[in-house]
Each structure stands twice: as C-alpha cells, then as structure tokens.
Amino acid sequence: MSGGYHVPGQEIVGQTSNLAERVITIDDLLVSSVFIADIDEAKSHFDYRSIYSSETGRFLAANWDKNVMQVMALAARASATVTGAAGGTVLTSATTLYKTSATDLAAGIYAGVQAFDEKDIPQTSEKYCLVKPAQYYLLAQSTALINRDWAMDNGNYKDGKILKIGGASITKTNHLPSTVVNTGPTAYQGDFTKTAAVICTKEAVGTVKLLDLSMRMSYDERRLGTLIVSKYAVGHGILRPECAVELATTT
C-alpha cells in the first residue's frame, strides 16, 4: 500500500492495491502401512503394534518436513508474489565455505537476517535457520558464537548447543535437502546439492490440509493378522518468497 498527504476538503476514495494469489495443490494421499501376522505377534516378547504405529507416523512426519524444507529453499529462489514486493534471496559463499567454516556460515546467517530487515519483514516474525547436523556442530564449536562475554544464553561448548545467531533460532535437521530431487510432486523438485542452510519465517511457505494425519488398525480374518495404516493428504507451496533466504555454495 502507498499513501499521501491529505488536501483539506478533498474526498478520500481509497486506493487500488496490488493483489495476487498462490495456488497450493493437494498431493496424492500419502500412506505408510504394515501388516502384523498373528503368529509373529504371539511369538514376540514386545508390543508390535505401538512400535509400528509410531514408525509409520514418523515416516509421514519426516516426509512432511522434507517437503516443507524443499519448498523453503525454492521460495528463496522465487520471484515476488505481489507486484512491488520483494522476491527471495540466495546468498552464495566462495567454494564450500558455508558448509565448512563456522565464521563464514555465521556471517551468511547475519547477511540473511539483514536481507529480511532490508525487505521490511516485521521484527515480530520469528526467524529460523535450518542447518544439517554437520553445520550445527560446526557453529557450536565456535567460541566466538558461544562466548559468555557476548551472550549469556546462547548455548555452550559442553552440551554442543548453539541457540541463536543474529536473532535467528538455529535448528539442526536431517531433512534439509542436499541432493537433486526429481521424484514425487513437481512442486518440491529441484537441485539442492549446493544448499548449505535456509533462513526463513513461517510466512514463507503455506500448507493446505485435505485429510490430516490419521492412523487405523483393522483385523483381517482372511490373512490372520492386523493391518496398520497411517495416512494424510496435504500440499505445501510458496507464499512469501521475501521471507526465505538460501545460503548456497558454489561447488
């Protein structure tokens, strides 16, 4: 929106604003299932059903995280949703420094947060930096980042923790993409081999749920066993590219 100074006596009629939308497509039903034969369950000395129920749920949760993080990286590469707004940001390090140097990675995170400020992302929007475990522990070993003379509550070397850099909460995850993804829904596909980290706010990506996560058990008399099925039908898509930053390497 824009505005201007009012001229006394002039009618205020309202202005026409730029408007756009993002379409998020629901993916096919994602299913994780297991069949437990009566004889196997009878021979077991532990509870089959609770373990398999948890494992099917974990698969679906992990798949959800992977898809969202792939969209986060793609959002950083996308153009603006609304005319006049900003697009995403991709910051590239020399060679592989964002993956191998705590100093360079921390500088990249600061540069990413700076990009948010320069694009007028509200200070109230909580910022997150998603990194692989290797990069997380690289940061946690940096005495400059956990120096108690600089910050009293930013983690410690003993516990291998690093909490925030530049106001962005540091989160380690195995689900940050690092390969070429060319299977599954096309909205999540891309080359992520150079992705070192993603900085984002929750406004960057949207999720639409058609069928939320659910789990069912049913006994099959014909097969003498129990079928466990966990499923959901959701879709993820880019909302505000200006709320995503990708830290990438050149090689």
Secondary structure by P-SEA (a helix, b strand, c coil): cccccccccccccbbbbbbbbbbbbbccbbbbbbbbbaaaaaaccccaaaaaaaaaaaaaaaaaaaaaaaaaaaaaacccccccbbbbbbbbcccccccccaaaaaaaaaaaaaaaaaaccccccbbbbbbcaaaaaaaaaccccccccccccccccccccccccccbbbbbccccccccccccccccccccccccccccccccbbbbbcccbbbbbbbbccccbbbbbbcccbbbbbcccccbbbbcccc
